[in-house]
Amino acid sequence: LTEDSFDPPPGFDAEKLLSDPFGFVHENEPFIARITFDEDQARYITEREWPEGTKIIDNADGSIVLTVTTSGKFELIRWIMGYGSAAEVLEPDWLRMEIAEELARMNDRYAHV
């Protein structure tokens, strides 16, 4: 404990900052991501507590579409990839492309097995 003090920057909102489900490291401006999850993974997404503004749409085939706002690109990519082929980024296009590029690098690494 010290006697040092500081004034938070104007507009600083700790609750809003900490509500980002993937933004532990705030590396980007917030963006909206839409991801579809197959039926067998949908319950793991719907059971999670999401911040206000997150939307989950149920599809007739049992799959879901998650719409979430985050600034944690790196964390979000790793989380999505953890679901393997049961998850697909619908938008934004640049996020889809980054995951496709990572998958291509992975394929190159394992192509010689």
KOLGU-4560 file (N, C-alpha, C; in nm, 3 decimals, padded with zeros to 5 digits):
<recs>
<n_xx: 00.085 n_yy: -00.118 n_zz: 00.000 ca_xx: 00.000 ca_yy: 00.000 ca_zz: 00.000 c_xx: 00.088 c_yy: 00.123 c_zz: 00.000 mol: A seq: 1 type: LEU>
<n_xx: 00.062 n_yy: 00.213 n_zz: -00.092 ca_xx: 00.140 ca_yy: 00.336 ca_zz: -00.100 c_xx: 00.049 c_yy: 00.456 c_zz: -00.084 mol: A seq: 2 type: THR>
<n_xx: 00.108 n_yy: 00.570 n_zz: -00.078 ca_xx: 00.030 ca_yy: 00.693 ca_zz: -00.068 c_xx: 00.008 c_yy: 00.755 c_zz: -00.206 mol: A seq: 3 type: GLU>
<n_xx: 00.056 n_yy: 00.687 n_zz: -00.311 ca_xx: 00.037 ca_yy: 00.737 ca_zz: -00.447 c_xx: -00.110 c_yy: 00.728 c_zz: -00.485 mol: A seq: 4 type: ASP>
<n_xx: -00.153 n_yy: 00.823 n_zz: -00.562 ca_xx: -00.291 ca_yy: 00.821 ca_zz: -00.613 c_xx: -00.289 c_yy: 00.866 c_zz: -00.759 mol: A seq: 5 type: SER>
<n_xx: -00.398 n_yy: 00.844 n_zz: -00.825 ca_xx: -00.410 ca_yy: 00.885 ca_zz: -00.964 c_xx: -00.556 c_yy: 00.911 c_zz: -00.996 mol: A seq: 6 type: PHE>
<n_xx: -00.578 n_yy: 00.985 n_zz: -01.101 ca_xx: -00.712 ca_yy: 01.010 ca_zz: -01.152 c_xx: -00.730 c_yy: 00.927 c_zz: -01.277 mol: A seq: 7 type: ASP>
<n_xx: -00.838 n_yy: 00.849 n_zz: -01.284 ca_xx: -00.860 ca_yy: 00.770 ca_zz: -01.406 c_xx: -00.880 c_yy: 00.863 c_zz: -01.526 mol: A seq: 8 type: PRO>
<n_xx: -00.846 n_yy: 00.815 n_zz: -01.645 ca_xx: -00.865 ca_yy: 00.897 ca_zz: -01.765 c_xx: -01.013 c_yy: 00.928 c_zz: -01.786 mol: A seq: 9 type: PRO>
<n_xx: -01.042 n_yy: 01.039 n_zz: -01.852 ca_xx: -01.183 ca_yy: 01.073 ca_zz: -01.879 c_xx: -01.253 c_yy: 00.961 c_zz: -01.956 mol: A seq: 10 type: PRO>
<n_xx: -01.373 n_yy: 00.928 n_zz: -01.916 ca_xx: -01.451 ca_yy: 00.825 ca_zz: -01.984 c_xx: -01.417 c_yy: 00.684 c_zz: -01.944 mol: A seq: 11 type: GLY>
<n_xx: -01.322 n_yy: 00.666 n_zz: -01.852 ca_xx: -01.283 ca_yy: 00.531 ca_zz: -01.810 c_xx: -01.399 c_yy: 00.464 c_zz: -01.736 mol: A seq: 12 type: PHE>
<n_xx: -01.433 n_yy: 00.343 n_zz: -01.778 ca_xx: -01.541 ca_yy: 00.266 ca_zz: -01.717 c_xx: -01.491 c_yy: 00.125 c_zz: -01.691 mol: A seq: 13 type: ASP>
<n_xx: -01.449 n_yy: 00.097 n_zz: -01.569 ca_xx: -01.390 ca_yy: -00.033 ca_zz: -01.536 c_xx: -01.488 c_yy: -00.148 c_zz: -01.561 mol: A seq: 14 type: ALA>
<n_xx: -01.614 n_yy: -00.130 n_zz: -01.526 ca_xx: -01.711 ca_yy: -00.237 ca_zz: -01.546 c_xx: -01.726 c_yy: -00.271 c_zz: -01.694 mol: A seq: 15 type: GLU>
<n_xx: -01.733 n_yy: -00.170 n_zz: -01.778 ca_xx: -01.745 ca_yy: -00.194 ca_zz: -01.922 c_xx: -01.619 c_yy: -00.262 c_zz: -01.974 mol: A seq: 16 type: LYS>
<n_xx: -01.504 n_yy: -00.216 n_zz: -01.931 ca_xx: -01.377 ca_yy: -00.273 ca_zz: -01.974 c_xx: -01.368 c_yy: -00.421 c_zz: -01.937 mol: A seq: 17 type: LEU>
<n_xx: -01.410 n_yy: -00.455 n_zz: -01.817 ca_xx: -01.399 ca_yy: -00.593 ca_zz: -01.769 c_xx: -01.512 c_yy: -00.683 c_zz: -01.816 mol: A seq: 18 type: LEU>
<n_xx: -01.614 n_yy: -00.626 n_zz: -01.880 ca_xx: -01.727 ca_yy: -00.708 ca_zz: -01.927 c_xx: -01.699 c_yy: -00.775 c_zz: -02.061 mol: A seq: 19 type: SER>
<n_xx: -01.590 n_yy: -00.738 n_zz: -02.128 ca_xx: -01.556 ca_yy: -00.798 ca_zz: -02.257 c_xx: -01.519 c_yy: -00.944 c_zz: -02.236 mol: A seq: 20 type: ASP>
<n_xx: -01.594 n_yy: -01.038 n_zz: -02.295 ca_xx: -01.567 ca_yy: -01.179 ca_zz: -02.269 c_xx: -01.435 c_yy: -01.231 c_zz: -02.325 mol: A seq: 21 type: PRO>
<n_xx: -01.374 n_yy: -01.158 n_zz: -02.419 ca_xx: -01.249 ca_yy: -01.203 ca_zz: -02.479 c_xx: -01.142 c_yy: -01.094 c_zz: -02.476 mol: A seq: 22 type: PHE>
<n_xx: -01.169 n_yy: -00.986 n_zz: -02.412 ca_xx: -01.079 ca_yy: -00.872 ca_zz: -02.418 c_xx: -00.993 c_yy: -00.853 c_zz: -02.297 mol: A seq: 23 type: GLY>
<n_xx: -00.934 n_yy: -00.960 n_zz: -02.245 ca_xx: -00.843 ca_yy: -00.944 ca_zz: -02.132 c_xx: -00.726 c_yy: -00.856 c_zz: -02.173 mol: A seq: 24 type: PHE>
<n_xx: -00.677 n_yy: -00.878 n_zz: -02.295 ca_xx: -00.576 ca_yy: -00.792 ca_zz: -02.353 c_xx: -00.647 c_yy: -00.706 c_zz: -02.457 mol: A seq: 25 type: VAL>
<n_xx: -00.656 n_yy: -00.578 n_zz: -02.430 ca_xx: -00.730 ca_yy: -00.488 ca_zz: -02.520 c_xx: -00.637 c_yy: -00.440 c_zz: -02.630 mol: A seq: 26 type: HIS>
<n_xx: -00.632 n_yy: -00.522 n_zz: -02.736 ca_xx: -00.538 ca_yy: -00.496 ca_zz: -02.844 c_xx: -00.602 c_yy: -00.428 c_zz: -02.964 mol: A seq: 27 type: GLU>
<n_xx: -00.732 n_yy: -00.423 n_zz: -02.969 ca_xx: -00.803 ca_yy: -00.371 ca_zz: -03.086 c_xx: -00.918 c_yy: -00.284 c_zz: -03.040 mol: A seq: 28 type: ASN>
<n_xx: -00.972 n_yy: -00.212 n_zz: -03.137 ca_xx: -01.098 ca_yy: -00.144 ca_zz: -03.113 c_xx: -01.207 c_yy: -00.252 c_zz: -03.107 mol: A seq: 29 type: GLU>
<n_xx: -01.312 n_yy: -00.229 n_zz: -03.032 ca_xx: -01.419 ca_yy: -00.330 ca_zz: -03.027 c_xx: -01.476 c_yy: -00.357 c_zz: -03.166 mol: A seq: 30 type: PRO>
<n_xx: -01.511 n_yy: -00.483 n_zz: -03.189 ca_xx: -01.572 ca_yy: -00.524 ca_zz: -03.315 c_xx: -01.681 c_yy: -00.626 c_zz: -03.284 mol: A seq: 31 type: PHE>
<n_xx: -01.771 n_yy: -00.644 n_zz: -03.377 ca_xx: -01.880 ca_yy: -00.741 ca_zz: -03.362 c_xx: -01.844 c_yy: -00.866 c_zz: -03.442 mol: A seq: 32 type: ILE>
<n_xx: -01.854 n_yy: -00.981 n_zz: -03.376 ca_xx: -01.828 ca_yy: -01.109 ca_zz: -03.442 c_xx: -01.955 c_yy: -01.193 c_zz: -03.438 mol: A seq: 33 type: ALA>
<n_xx: -01.981 n_yy: -01.261 n_zz: -03.550 ca_xx: -02.092 ca_yy: -01.356 ca_zz: -03.558 c_xx: -02.032 c_yy: -01.492 c_zz: -03.588 mol: A seq: 34 type: ARG>
<n_xx: -02.065 n_yy: -01.589 n_zz: -03.502 ca_xx: -02.010 ca_yy: -01.724 ca_zz: -03.514 c_xx: -02.125 c_yy: -01.822 c_zz: -03.503 mol: A seq: 35 type: ILE>
<n_xx: -02.125 n_yy: -01.922 n_zz: -03.592 ca_xx: -02.225 ca_yy: -02.027 ca_zz: -03.583 c_xx: -02.160 c_yy: -02.150 c_zz: -03.519 mol: A seq: 36 type: THR>
<n_xx: -02.237 n_yy: -02.219 n_zz: -03.436 ca_xx: -02.192 ca_yy: -02.340 ca_zz: -03.368 c_xx: -02.289 c_yy: -02.453 c_zz: -03.398 mol: A seq: 37 type: PHE>
<n_xx: -02.234 n_yy: -02.570 n_zz: -03.427 ca_xx: -02.316 ca_yy: -02.688 ca_zz: -03.452 c_xx: -02.398 c_yy: -02.724 c_zz: -03.330 mol: A seq: 38 type: ASP>
<n_xx: -02.502 n_yy: -02.802 n_zz: -03.353 ca_xx: -02.595 ca_yy: -02.842 ca_zz: -03.247 c_xx: -02.524 c_yy: -02.907 c_zz: -03.128 mol: A seq: 39 type: GLU>
<n_xx: -02.425 n_yy: -02.991 n_zz: -03.154 ca_xx: -02.361 ca_yy: -03.063 ca_zz: -03.043 c_xx: -02.276 c_yy: -02.972 c_zz: -02.954 mol: A seq: 40 type: ASP>
<n_xx: -02.248 n_yy: -02.851 n_zz: -02.998 ca_xx: -02.170 ca_yy: -02.756 ca_zz: -02.916 c_xx: -02.255 c_yy: -02.640 c_zz: -02.865 mol: A seq: 41 type: GLN>
<n_xx: -02.377 n_yy: -02.628 n_zz: -02.915 ca_xx: -02.462 ca_yy: -02.513 ca_zz: -02.883 c_xx: -02.484 c_yy: -02.495 c_zz: -02.733 mol: A seq: 42 type: ALA>
<n_xx: -02.503 n_yy: -02.603 n_zz: -02.662 ca_xx: -02.532 ca_yy: -02.589 ca_zz: -02.518 c_xx: -02.415 c_yy: -02.529 c_zz: -02.441 mol: A seq: 43 type: ARG>
<n_xx: -02.292 n_yy: -02.554 n_zz: -02.487 ca_xx: -02.176 ca_yy: -02.497 ca_zz: -02.418 c_xx: -02.171 c_yy: -02.346 c_zz: -02.435 mol: A seq: 44 type: TYR>
<n_xx: -02.226 n_yy: -02.299 n_zz: -02.545 ca_xx: -02.230 ca_yy: -02.155 ca_zz: -02.570 c_xx: -02.345 c_yy: -02.092 c_zz: -02.494 mol: A seq: 45 type: ILE>
<n_xx: -02.461 n_yy: -02.155 n_zz: -02.500 ca_xx: -02.579 ca_yy: -02.096 ca_zz: -02.436 c_xx: -02.572 c_yy: -02.100 c_zz: -02.284 mol: A seq: 46 type: THR>
<n_xx: -02.497 n_yy: -02.193 n_zz: -02.227 ca_xx: -02.487 ca_yy: -02.203 ca_zz: -02.081 c_xx: -02.392 c_yy: -02.099 c_zz: -02.021 mol: A seq: 47 type: GLU>
<n_xx: -02.309 n_yy: -02.040 n_zz: -02.104 ca_xx: -02.212 ca_yy: -01.942 ca_zz: -02.056 c_xx: -02.282 c_yy: -01.809 c_zz: -02.025 mol: A seq: 48 type: ARG>
<n_xx: -02.231 n_yy: -01.737 n_zz: -01.927 ca_xx: -02.285 ca_yy: -01.604 ca_zz: -01.898 c_xx: -02.218 c_yy: -01.504 c_zz: -01.990 mol: A seq: 49 type: GLU>
<n_xx: -02.300 n_yy: -01.432 n_zz: -02.066 ca_xx: -02.251 ca_yy: -01.337 ca_zz: -02.163 c_xx: -02.286 c_yy: -01.195 c_zz: -02.120 mol: A seq: 50 type: TRP>
<n_xx: -02.207 n_yy: -01.098 n_zz: -02.160 ca_xx: -02.239 ca_yy: -00.960 ca_zz: -02.124 c_xx: -02.362 c_yy: -00.909 c_zz: -02.198 mol: A seq: 51 type: PRO>
<n_xx: -02.418 n_yy: -00.802 n_zz: -02.146 ca_xx: -02.534 ca_yy: -00.739 ca_zz: -02.208 c_xx: -02.500 c_yy: -00.704 c_zz: -02.352 mol: A seq: 52 type: GLU>
<n_xx: -02.595 n_yy: -00.724 n_zz: -02.439 ca_xx: -02.575 ca_yy: -00.694 ca_zz: -02.581 c_xx: -02.538 c_yy: -00.815 c_zz: -02.664 mol: A seq: 53 type: GLY>
<n_xx: -02.498 n_yy: -00.924 n_zz: -02.599 ca_xx: -02.467 ca_yy: -01.047 ca_zz: -02.671 c_xx: -02.597 c_yy: -01.112 c_zz: -02.714 mol: A seq: 54 type: THR>
<n_xx: -02.600 n_yy: -01.163 n_zz: -02.837 ca_xx: -02.722 ca_yy: -01.227 ca_zz: -02.889 c_xx: -02.692 c_yy: -01.370 c_zz: -02.930 mol: A seq: 55 type: LYS>
<n_xx: -02.786 n_yy: -01.458 n_zz: -02.901 ca_xx: -02.778 ca_yy: -01.597 ca_zz: -02.946 c_xx: -02.907 c_yy: -01.630 c_zz: -03.017 mol: A seq: 56 type: ILE>
<n_xx: -02.896 n_yy: -01.672 n_zz: -03.141 ca_xx: -03.013 ca_yy: -01.709 ca_zz: -03.221 c_xx: -03.012 c_yy: -01.861 c_zz: -03.238 mol: A seq: 57 type: ILE>
<n_xx: -03.125 n_yy: -01.924 n_zz: -03.207 ca_xx: -03.142 ca_yy: -02.068 ca_zz: -03.226 c_xx: -03.189 c_yy: -02.095 c_zz: -03.368 mol: A seq: 58 type: ASP>
<n_xx: -03.123 n_yy: -02.186 n_zz: -03.435 ca_xx: -03.163 ca_yy: -02.227 ca_zz: -03.569 c_xx: -03.247 c_yy: -02.355 c_zz: -03.562 mol: A seq: 59 type: ASN>
<n_xx: -03.328 n_yy: -02.379 n_zz: -03.664 ca_xx: -03.417 ca_yy: -02.494 ca_zz: -03.668 c_xx: -03.342 c_yy: -02.627 c_zz: -03.659 mol: A seq: 60 type: ALA>
<n_xx: -03.217 n_yy: -02.631 n_zz: -03.708 ca_xx: -03.140 ca_yy: -02.756 ca_zz: -03.706 c_xx: -03.067 c_yy: -02.780 c_zz: -03.574 mol: A seq: 61 type: ASP>
<n_xx: -03.090 n_yy: -02.693 n_zz: -03.475 ca_xx: -03.026 ca_yy: -02.709 ca_zz: -03.344 c_xx: -02.897 c_yy: -02.630 c_zz: -03.329 mol: A seq: 62 type: GLY>
<n_xx: -02.844 n_yy: -02.579 n_zz: -03.439 ca_xx: -02.725 ca_yy: -02.495 ca_zz: -03.431 c_xx: -02.764 c_yy: -02.357 c_zz: -03.378 mol: A seq: 63 type: SER>
<n_xx: -02.665 n_yy: -02.277 n_zz: -03.345 ca_xx: -02.691 ca_yy: -02.142 ca_zz: -03.297 c_xx: -02.597 c_yy: -02.044 c_zz: -03.367 mol: A seq: 64 type: ILE>
<n_xx: -02.634 n_yy: -01.917 n_zz: -03.362 ca_xx: -02.547 ca_yy: -01.809 ca_zz: -03.408 c_xx: -02.526 c_yy: -01.715 c_zz: -03.290 mol: A seq: 65 type: VAL>
<n_xx: -02.400 n_yy: -01.697 n_zz: -03.254 ca_xx: -02.361 ca_yy: -01.608 ca_zz: -03.146 c_xx: -02.314 c_yy: -01.476 c_zz: -03.206 mol: A seq: 66 type: LEU>
<n_xx: -02.368 n_yy: -01.365 n_zz: -03.157 ca_xx: -02.320 ca_yy: -01.233 ca_zz: -03.195 c_xx: -02.267 c_yy: -01.167 c_zz: -03.070 mol: A seq: 67 type: THR>
<n_xx: -02.138 n_yy: -01.133 n_zz: -03.071 ca_xx: -02.072 ca_yy: -01.079 ca_zz: -02.953 c_xx: -01.982 c_yy: -00.964 c_zz: -02.993 mol: A seq: 68 type: VAL>
<n_xx: -01.973 n_yy: -00.865 n_zz: -02.905 ca_xx: -01.883 ca_yy: -00.752 ca_zz: -02.925 c_xx: -01.762 c_yy: -00.771 c_zz: -02.835 mol: A seq: 69 type: THR>
<n_xx: -01.642 n_yy: -00.756 n_zz: -02.893 ca_xx: -01.519 ca_yy: -00.776 ca_zz: -02.819 c_xx: -01.407 c_yy: -00.694 c_zz: -02.880 mol: A seq: 70 type: THR>
<n_xx: -01.302 n_yy: -00.675 n_zz: -02.805 ca_xx: -01.180 ca_yy: -00.616 ca_zz: -02.861 c_xx: -01.066 c_yy: -00.717 c_zz: -02.854 mol: A seq: 71 type: SER>
<n_xx: -01.097 n_yy: -00.837 n_zz: -02.806 ca_xx: -00.995 ca_yy: -00.940 ca_zz: -02.786 c_xx: -00.982 c_yy: -01.034 c_zz: -02.903 mol: A seq: 72 type: GLY>
<n_xx: -00.928 n_yy: -00.986 n_zz: -03.013 ca_xx: -00.915 ca_yy: -01.067 ca_zz: -03.134 c_xx: -00.836 c_yy: -01.196 c_zz: -03.109 mol: A seq: 73 type: LYS>
<n_xx: -00.721 n_yy: -01.186 n_zz: -03.047 ca_xx: -00.636 ca_yy: -01.303 ca_zz: -03.024 c_xx: -00.709 c_yy: -01.408 c_zz: -02.941 mol: A seq: 74 type: PHE>
<n_xx: -00.769 n_yy: -01.364 n_zz: -02.830 ca_xx: -00.840 ca_yy: -01.457 ca_zz: -02.743 c_xx: -00.961 c_yy: -01.519 c_zz: -02.813 mol: A seq: 75 type: GLU>
<n_xx: -01.033 n_yy: -01.438 n_zz: -02.889 ca_xx: -01.151 ca_yy: -01.489 ca_zz: -02.961 c_xx: -01.110 c_yy: -01.594 c_zz: -03.064 mol: A seq: 76 type: LEU>
<n_xx: -01.004 n_yy: -01.568 n_zz: -03.139 ca_xx: -00.959 ca_yy: -01.666 ca_zz: -03.239 c_xx: -00.925 c_yy: -01.799 c_zz: -03.173 mol: A seq: 77 type: ILE>
<n_xx: -00.851 n_yy: -01.795 n_zz: -03.065 ca_xx: -00.813 ca_yy: -01.919 ca_zz: -02.996 c_xx: -00.936 c_yy: -01.992 c_zz: -02.942 mol: A seq: 78 type: ARG>
<n_xx: -01.031 n_yy: -01.918 n_zz: -02.891 ca_xx: -01.154 ca_yy: -01.977 ca_zz: -02.837 c_xx: -01.233 c_yy: -02.044 c_zz: -02.949 mol: A seq: 79 type: TRP>
<n_xx: -01.251 n_yy: -01.976 n_zz: -03.061 ca_xx: -01.326 ca_yy: -02.032 ca_zz: -03.174 c_xx: -01.257 c_yy: -02.158 c_zz: -03.224 mol: A seq: 80 type: ILE>
<n_xx: -01.126 n_yy: -02.153 n_zz: -03.240 ca_xx: -01.053 ca_yy: -02.268 ca_zz: -03.292 c_xx: -01.061 c_yy: -02.387 c_zz: -03.198 mol: A seq: 81 type: MET>
<n_xx: -01.084 n_yy: -02.363 n_zz: -03.071 ca_xx: -01.101 ca_yy: -02.472 ca_zz: -02.975 c_xx: -01.225 c_yy: -02.555 c_zz: -03.004 mol: A seq: 82 type: GLY>
<n_xx: -01.319 n_yy: -02.500 n_zz: -03.078 ca_xx: -01.440 ca_yy: -02.575 ca_zz: -03.116 c_xx: -01.423 c_yy: -02.650 c_zz: -03.247 mol: A seq: 83 type: TYR>
<n_xx: -01.306 n_yy: -02.637 n_zz: -03.310 ca_xx: -01.278 ca_yy: -02.710 ca_zz: -03.433 c_xx: -01.380 c_yy: -02.683 c_zz: -03.541 mol: A seq: 84 type: GLY>
<n_xx: -01.418 n_yy: -02.787 n_zz: -03.613 ca_xx: -01.510 ca_yy: -02.772 ca_zz: -03.726 c_xx: -01.655 c_yy: -02.749 c_zz: -03.681 mol: A seq: 85 type: SER>
<n_xx: -01.679 n_yy: -02.749 n_zz: -03.550 ca_xx: -01.815 ca_yy: -02.723 ca_zz: -03.500 c_xx: -01.845 c_yy: -02.574 c_zz: -03.493 mol: A seq: 86 type: ALA>
<n_xx: -01.745 n_yy: -02.489 n_zz: -03.523 ca_xx: -01.764 ca_yy: -02.344 ca_zz: -03.521 c_xx: -01.722 c_yy: -02.285 c_zz: -03.655 mol: A seq: 87 type: ALA>
<n_xx: -01.794 n_yy: -02.182 n_zz: -03.697 ca_xx: -01.759 ca_yy: -02.112 ca_zz: -03.820 c_xx: -01.786 c_yy: -01.963 c_zz: -03.802 mol: A seq: 88 type: GLU>
<n_xx: -01.685 n_yy: -01.881 n_zz: -03.827 ca_xx: -01.703 ca_yy: -01.736 ca_zz: -03.823 c_xx: -01.782 c_yy: -01.693 c_zz: -03.945 mol: A seq: 89 type: VAL>
<n_xx: -01.889 n_yy: -01.620 n_zz: -03.922 ca_xx: -01.971 ca_yy: -01.568 ca_zz: -04.031 c_xx: -01.925 c_yy: -01.427 c_zz: -04.069 mol: A seq: 90 type: LEU>
<n_xx: -01.889 n_yy: -01.350 n_zz: -03.969 ca_xx: -01.836 ca_yy: -01.216 ca_zz: -03.992 c_xx: -01.767 c_yy: -01.166 c_zz: -03.866 mol: A seq: 91 type: GLU>
<n_xx: -01.677 n_yy: -01.075 n_zz: -03.881 ca_xx: -01.636 ca_yy: -01.001 ca_zz: -04.000 c_xx: -01.548 c_yy: -01.085 c_zz: -04.092 mol: A seq: 92 type: PRO>
<n_xx: -01.541 n_yy: -01.043 n_zz: -04.217 ca_xx: -01.463 ca_yy: -01.116 ca_zz: -04.316 c_xx: -01.316 c_yy: -01.126 c_zz: -04.280 mol: A seq: 93 type: ASP>
<n_xx: -01.259 n_yy: -01.019 n_zz: -04.221 ca_xx: -01.116 ca_yy: -01.023 ca_zz: -04.187 c_xx: -01.088 c_yy: -01.129 c_zz: -04.081 mol: A seq: 94 type: TRP>
<n_xx: -01.182 n_yy: -01.151 n_zz: -03.989 ca_xx: -01.164 ca_yy: -01.254 ca_zz: -03.886 c_xx: -01.173 c_yy: -01.393 c_zz: -03.949 mol: A seq: 95 type: LEU>
<n_xx: -01.267 n_yy: -01.411 n_zz: -04.039 ca_xx: -01.278 ca_yy: -01.537 ca_zz: -04.114 c_xx: -01.148 c_yy: -01.567 c_zz: -04.186 mol: A seq: 96 type: ARG>
<n_xx: -01.091 n_yy: -01.465 n_zz: -04.249 ca_xx: -00.967 ca_yy: -01.481 ca_zz: -04.324 c_xx: -00.851 c_yy: -01.516 c_zz: -04.231 mol: A seq: 97 type: MET>
<n_xx: -00.842 n_yy: -01.452 n_zz: -04.117 ca_xx: -00.732 ca_yy: -01.482 ca_zz: -04.023 c_xx: -00.740 c_yy: -01.627 c_zz: -03.975 mol: A seq: 98 type: GLU>
<n_xx: -00.860 n_yy: -01.675 n_zz: -03.948 ca_xx: -00.874 ca_yy: -01.814 ca_zz: -03.905 c_xx: -00.841 c_yy: -01.908 c_zz: -04.020 mol: A seq: 99 type: ILE>
<n_xx: -00.886 n_yy: -01.876 n_zz: -04.141 ca_xx: -00.855 ca_yy: -01.959 ca_zz: -04.258 c_xx: -00.704 c_yy: -01.966 c_zz: -04.281 mol: A seq: 100 type: ALA>
<n_xx: -00.635 n_yy: -01.854 n_zz: -04.263 ca_xx: -00.490 ca_yy: -01.853 ca_zz: -04.279 c_xx: -00.421 c_yy: -01.937 c_zz: -04.173 mol: A seq: 101 type: GLU>
<n_xx: -00.469 n_yy: -01.929 n_zz: -04.050 ca_xx: -00.412 ca_yy: -02.011 ca_zz: -03.943 c_xx: -00.435 c_yy: -02.159 c_zz: -03.970 mol: A seq: 102 type: GLU>
<n_xx: -00.554 n_yy: -02.193 n_zz: -04.019 ca_xx: -00.583 ca_yy: -02.333 ca_zz: -04.052 c_xx: -00.494 c_yy: -02.382 c_zz: -04.167 mol: A seq: 103 type: LEU>
<n_xx: -00.466 n_yy: -02.296 n_zz: -04.262 ca_xx: -00.377 ca_yy: -02.334 ca_zz: -04.372 c_xx: -00.235 c_yy: -02.361 c_zz: -04.319 mol: A seq: 104 type: ALA>
<n_xx: -00.188 n_yy: -02.277 n_zz: -04.226 ca_xx: -00.056 ca_yy: -02.300 ca_zz: -04.166 c_xx: -00.055 c_yy: -02.431 c_zz: -04.088 mol: A seq: 105 type: ARG>
<n_xx: -00.163 n_yy: -02.460 n_zz: -04.018 ca_xx: -00.172 ca_yy: -02.586 ca_zz: -03.944 c_xx: -00.171 c_yy: -02.704 c_zz: -04.039 mol: A seq: 106 type: MET>
<n_xx: -00.245 n_yy: -02.693 n_zz: -04.149 ca_xx: -00.249 ca_yy: -02.800 ca_zz: -04.248 c_xx: -00.110 c_yy: -02.826 c_zz: -04.304 mol: A seq: 107 type: ASN>
<n_xx: -00.036 n_yy: -02.719 n_zz: -04.333 ca_xx: 00.102 ca_yy: -02.735 ca_zz: -04.383 c_xx: 00.188 c_yy: -02.808 c_zz: -04.282 mol: A seq: 108 type: ASP>
<n_xx: 00.171 n_yy: -02.776 n_zz: -04.155 ca_xx: 00.251 ca_yy: -02.838 ca_zz: -04.052 c_xx: 00.223 c_yy: -02.988 c_zz: -04.040 mol: A seq: 109 type: ARG>
<n_xx: 00.097 n_yy: -03.028 n_zz: -04.055 ca_xx: 00.058 ca_yy: -03.168 ca_zz: -04.036 c_xx: 00.048 c_yy: -03.248 c_zz: -04.167 mol: A seq: 110 type: TYR>
<n_xx: 00.071 n_yy: -03.183 n_zz: -04.279 ca_xx: 00.054 ca_yy: -03.250 ca_zz: -04.409 c_xx: 00.152 c_yy: -03.364 c_zz: -04.431 mol: A seq: 111 type: ALA>
<n_xx: 00.262 n_yy: -03.365 n_zz: -04.358 ca_xx: 00.366 ca_yy: -03.465 ca_zz: -04.380 c_xx: 00.362 c_yy: -03.578 c_zz: -04.279 mol: A seq: 112 type: HIS>
<n_xx: 00.253 n_yy: -03.589 n_zz: -04.208 ca_xx: 00.243 ca_yy: -03.695 ca_zz: -04.106 c_xx: 00.207 c_yy: -03.826 c_zz: -04.171 mol: A seq: 113 type: VAL>
</recs>
